Amino acid sequence: MTSLETLLGTCDWLMADGATGTNLFNMGLEAGEAPELWNEVESGKVRALYEGAASSGSDIFLTNSFGGNASRLRLHDAAARVFDLNRIAAEIAREVADAAGRPVVVAGSMGPTGEIMAPLGPLTSETAADMFEEQARGLLAGGADVLWVETISAPEEFEAASIGIARTGAPWCGTMSFDTAGRTMMGLTSADLARLVERLPCPPLAFGANCGVGASDLLRTVLGFAEAEPRLPVIAKGNAGIPKFVEGRITYDGTPELMAEYAVLARDCGAKIIGGCCGTTPAHLKAMRAALEAAPRGPRPDLDTIAAALGGFSSASDGLTGAPISRERRRRRG
């Protein structure tokens, strides 16, 4: 097994993986199917997903378990199978990582429950923590090195995940998705998350942003993290461009060349762990790895530099000051 904490202490940067869902759709997953069920019925394709990340240079790759909590699996009559489906997801990943011939971290993906947390909704912190703990124990039993909470919007759910994971004693990382004018769906800014992780009784090894509405917006959020001067390493996992609906399927317009520029800019913005999210394929990852290895570290880019390289932003505010920013999205390269 590989310690992410050790790698964070010895490496200038680490590269994470790319997409799970969109890559599985390219392999034949149908809309409405639970990807986690593929861990059993299409284990060869799940293995190929993992191998694509490892062979493309990822130091960290996530398991096919994003929706593997009881709430999400209940929609597919599989709530009783949380432990087993997560265990299998991690077991396949463990085999791939151990065969890589270099240190590769297996990160157990844990997405949101899909329910609204109290007091706005019915899901209590205790119930959510129990769900995250159940999923975490399955991933750890399968050999995950670290747990990876991702695409969270509400601070209450992020805290519940930390409580559930704390019961296992395992290390973890956590990211939120900032997709509404620099805020999460529940209104958090990058500064809010930076403050939240500092006060958790069981803090993550690293924190940051994933998914969202494009690489430019995600890097604007990373700059917000950097301005908060966090003591924890920052994660950047942005989408490969902007989603478009083409011939009945969602595709992303970001080229490998664009994602290579994004990766270098993410590092220069202050990210320590850099990967892709929706639409990011092994071809993107190879270009990102090559760029990170070849490009010397540069100064922290400003918003104009990011927009010139990756395209404009989706909104005129970064969620922090309310002040307009330059180059609101009018075009998008790729």
C-alpha positions in Angstrom: 0.0 0.0 0.0 1.1 3.6 -0.6 0.9 6.4 1.8 -0.4 9.6 0.3 0.9 11.5 3.3 4.4 10.3 2.5 4.1 11.3 -1.1 2.8 14.7 -0.2 5.8 15.3 2.0 8.4 14.2 -0.7 6.9 15.4 -4.0 6.6 18.9 -5.5 3.2 17.9 -7.0 1.2 14.8 -7.6 -1.1 13.9 -10.5 -4.5 12.5 -9.8 -6.7 10.7 -12.4 -9.4 11.9 -14.8 -13.1 11.1 -15.2 -14.9 8.0 -13.9 -18.5 8.4 -15.2 -17.8 9.9 -18.6 -15.1 7.3 -19.3 -17.4 4.5 -18.3 -20.1 5.9 -20.6 -17.6 5.7 -23.4 -17.2 2.0 -22.5 -20.9 1.4 -22.7 -22.5 2.4 -19.4 -26.0 3.5 -20.1 -27.8 6.5 -18.6 -29.6 5.5 -15.4 -27.3 2.6 -14.7 -25.4 2.5 -11.4 -21.7 2.5 -12.2 -21.0 0.7 -8.9 -22.8 -2.4 -10.2 -20.2 -2.7 -12.9 -17.7 -3.6 -10.2 -19.3 -7.0 -10.4 -20.8 -7.4 -13.8 -18.2 -5.5 -15.9 -15.1 -5.8 -13.7 -12.9 -6.0 -16.8 -14.0 -2.5 -17.9 -13.6 -1.1 -14.4 -10.1 -2.5 -14.4 -9.4 -0.9 -17.8 -10.6 2.4 -16.4 -8.1 2.2 -13.5 -5.3 0.9 -15.8 -5.9 3.9 -18.1 -5.2 6.3 -15.3 -2.2 4.4 -13.9 -0.6 3.9 -17.3 -1.1 7.6 -18.2 1.0 8.8 -15.2 -1.5 9.3 -12.4 0.0 9.0 -8.9 -3.5 8.8 -7.5 -6.6 7.2 -9.0 -10.1 7.1 -7.6 -12.3 3.9 -7.3 -15.6 3.4 -9.1 -17.6 4.1 -6.0 -18.8 7.7 -6.3 -22.4 6.8 -5.8 -21.7 3.8 -3.5 -23.5 5.0 -0.4 -26.8 3.6 0.9 -28.9 6.6 -0.3 -27.7 6.4 -3.9 -27.7 2.6 -4.1 -31.2 2.5 -2.8 -32.3 3.9 -6.1 -31.1 0.7 -7.7 -32.4 -1.7 -5.0 -28.8 -2.2 -3.8 -28.7 -0.4 -0.5 -27.9 -3.7 1.3 -24.8 -4.1 -0.9 -22.9 -1.0 0.1 -20.0 -2.8 1.8 -19.5 -5.4 -0.9 -19.7 -3.1 -3.9 -17.2 -0.7 -2.4 -14.9 -3.5 -1.3 -14.9 -4.9 -4.9 -14.2 -1.5 -6.4 -11.2 -1.1 -4.1 -10.0 -4.7 -4.6 -9.7 -4.2 -8.4 -8.0 -0.9 -7.9 -5.6 -2.4 -5.4 -4.5 -5.0 -8.0 -3.9 -2.4 -10.6 -1.9 -0.1 -8.3 0.2 -3.0 -7.0 1.1 -4.0 -10.6 2.1 -0.4 -11.6 5.7 -0.8 -10.7 5.8 2.5 -8.9 4.0 4.1 -5.9 0.3 4.6 -6.9 -2.3 5.7 -4.4 -5.8 4.0 -4.4 -8.3 6.6 -3.3 -11.7 5.4 -2.3 -14.2 7.8 -4.0 -17.2 8.9 -1.8 -19.7 11.2 -3.4 -22.6 13.0 -1.9 -25.7 11.2 -0.6 -28.0 13.1 -2.9 -30.2 14.2 0.0 -30.6 17.6 1.5 -29.1 17.9 5.0 -31.1 19.1 8.0 -32.4 21.7 8.8 -33.3 22.3 5.2 -33.9 18.6 4.4 -34.5 15.3 6.1 -31.0 13.9 6.3 -29.5 14.3 9.8 -25.8 14.5 10.4 -25.8 11.3 12.4 -27.5 9.3 9.6 -25.2 10.8 7.0 -22.1 10.0 9.1 -23.4 6.4 9.3 -23.7 6.2 5.6 -20.2 7.5 5.0 -18.8 5.2 7.6 -20.4 2.2 6.0 -19.0 3.1 2.6 -15.6 3.8 4.0 -15.3 0.5 5.7 -16.0 -1.3 2.5 -13.4 0.7 0.6 -10.8 0.1 3.3 -11.6 -3.6 3.4 -10.8 -3.7 -0.4 -7.4 -2.1 0.1 -7.9 1.7 -0.4 -5.0 3.7 0.8 -7.0 6.9 1.4 -10.6 7.9 1.3 -11.6 10.7 -1.1 -14.8 12.7 -0.5 -15.7 14.6 -3.6 -18.3 16.9 -5.3 -19.9 18.0 -2.0 -21.9 21.2 -1.8 -23.1 21.5 1.8 -20.8 22.1 4.8 -23.0 19.9 7.0 -22.4 17.0 4.6 -18.7 17.6 4.4 -18.6 17.5 8.2 -20.7 14.4 8.4 -18.3 12.7 6.0 -15.4 13.6 8.3 -17.2 12.2 11.3 -18.0 8.9 9.6 -14.4 8.6 8.3 -12.9 9.5 11.7 -14.6 6.4 13.2 -12.5 4.2 10.8 -9.2 6.0 11.6 -8.4 6.3 7.9 -6.8 9.3 6.2 -8.9 11.2 3.8 -9.1 14.1 1.3 -12.1 16.2 0.5 -13.3 18.4 -2.4 -16.3 20.5 -3.1 -17.8 21.5 -6.4 -18.0 25.3 -7.1 -20.3 25.9 -10.0 -22.5 28.9 -9.3 -20.6 32.2 -9.5 -17.7 30.8 -7.5 -19.9 29.1 -4.9 -21.1 25.6 -4.3 -24.8 24.8 -4.8 -25.4 25.5 -1.1 -23.5 28.9 -1.2 -20.0 28.2 0.1 -17.0 30.1 -1.3 -13.5 28.9 -1.6 -12.7 30.9 1.6 -15.5 29.2 3.4 -14.1 25.7 2.6 -10.6 26.8 3.6 -11.9 27.8 7.0 -14.0 24.7 7.4 -11.2 22.2 6.9 -9.1 24.0 9.5 -11.7 23.5 12.2 -12.7 19.9 11.6 -11.7 17.6 14.5 -10.5 15.1 11.9 -9.1 17.3 9.1 -8.3 15.9 5.6 -4.8 15.4 4.3 -5.7 17.8 1.4 -8.7 19.7 0.3 -9.9 21.5 -2.8 -12.3 21.7 -5.7 -13.5 19.3 -8.4 -15.9 19.3 -11.3 -17.7 22.6 -11.6 -18.2 24.4 -14.9 -14.8 24.4 -16.5 -11.0 24.6 -16.0 -10.9 28.4 -15.8 -13.5 28.7 -13.1 -11.9 25.9 -11.1 -8.5 27.7 -11.2 -10.2 30.9 -10.0 -11.4 28.9 -7.0 -7.9 27.5 -6.4 -6.6 31.1 -6.4 -9.2 31.7 -3.7 -7.8 28.9 -1.6 -4.3 30.2 -2.1 -5.3 33.6 -0.9 -6.5 32.0 2.4 -3.0 30.7 2.9 -4.1 27.2 4.0 -1.7 24.9 5.9 -3.2 21.9 4.0 -2.3 21.0 0.4 -4.8 22.0 -2.3 -6.4 19.7 -4.8 -7.5 20.9 -8.3 -9.6 18.4 -10.4 -11.2 20.4 -13.2 -13.4 19.3 -16.0 -12.0 18.9 -19.5 -13.6 22.0 -21.0 -17.3 22.6 -21.2 -20.0 20.0 -21.6 -21.9 19.9 -24.9 -24.8 17.7 -25.9 -23.8 16.0 -29.2 -25.8 13.2 -30.9 -27.6 12.2 -27.7 -24.5 12.2 -25.5 -22.7 14.7 -23.3 -19.2 15.5 -24.6 -16.5 17.9 -23.3 -14.6 20.2 -25.6 -11.3 20.5 -23.8 -8.4 19.1 -25.8 -5.3 17.4 -24.3 -3.4 20.6 -25.1 -5.8 22.7 -23.1 -5.7 20.3 -20.1 -1.9 20.4 -20.3 -2.0 24.2 -19.9 -4.6 23.8 -17.1 -2.3 21.4 -15.2 0.7 23.7 -15.2 -1.5 26.7 -14.3 -3.1 24.7 -11.5 0.3 24.0 -10.0 1.4 27.6 -10.4 -1.9 28.7 -8.7 -0.9 26.7 -5.7 -2.4 23.2 -6.2 -0.3 20.3 -4.9 -2.6 17.5 -6.3 -3.7 18.1 -9.9 -6.1 15.9 -11.9 -9.1 16.1 -14.2 -12.8 15.4 -13.7 -15.6 15.0 -16.2 -14.4 14.4 -19.8 -10.8 13.8 -18.8 -9.4 10.8 -20.6 -6.1 9.0 -20.6 -5.0 11.1 -23.5 -5.6 14.2 -21.5 -3.7 12.7 -18.5 -0.7 11.9 -20.6 -0.5 15.5 -21.9 -0.9 16.8 -18.4 1.8 14.6 -17.0 4.2 15.6 -19.8 3.5 19.3 -19.3 4.0 19.2 -15.5 7.3 17.4 -15.9 8.6 19.7 -18.6 7.4 23.2 -17.5 9.3 24.9 -14.7 7.3 26.4 -11.9 6.2 29.9 -12.7 4.7 32.8 -10.8 1.1 32.6 -9.6 -1.0 33.5 -12.7 -3.6 36.3 -12.6 -7.2 35.9 -13.9 -6.3 37.5 -17.3 -3.5 34.9 -17.8 -5.9 32.0 -16.9 -8.6 33.4 -19.3 -6.1 33.9 -22.1 -4.9 30.3 -21.8 -8.1 28.4 -21.0 -11.0 30.7 -22.0 -13.2 33.1 -20.1 -15.1 32.6 -16.9 -18.7 31.6 -16.6 -19.6 34.4 -14.2 -18.5 37.9 -13.5 -17.9 37.2 -9.8 -15.6 34.8 -8.0 -18.0 34.5 -5.1 -15.7 36.3 -2.6 -15.8 40.0 -3.3 -18.7 40.3 -5.7 -16.5 42.5 -7.8 -16.5 41.9 -11.6 -13.5 40.0 -13.0 -12.0 40.4 -16.4 -12.7 38.1 -19.4 -16.1 36.7 -18.6 -16.7 33.7 -20.8 -17.2 34.7 -24.4 -15.2 31.9 -26.0 -13.7 28.7 -24.9 -10.7 27.1 -26.5 -10.5 23.5 -27.4 
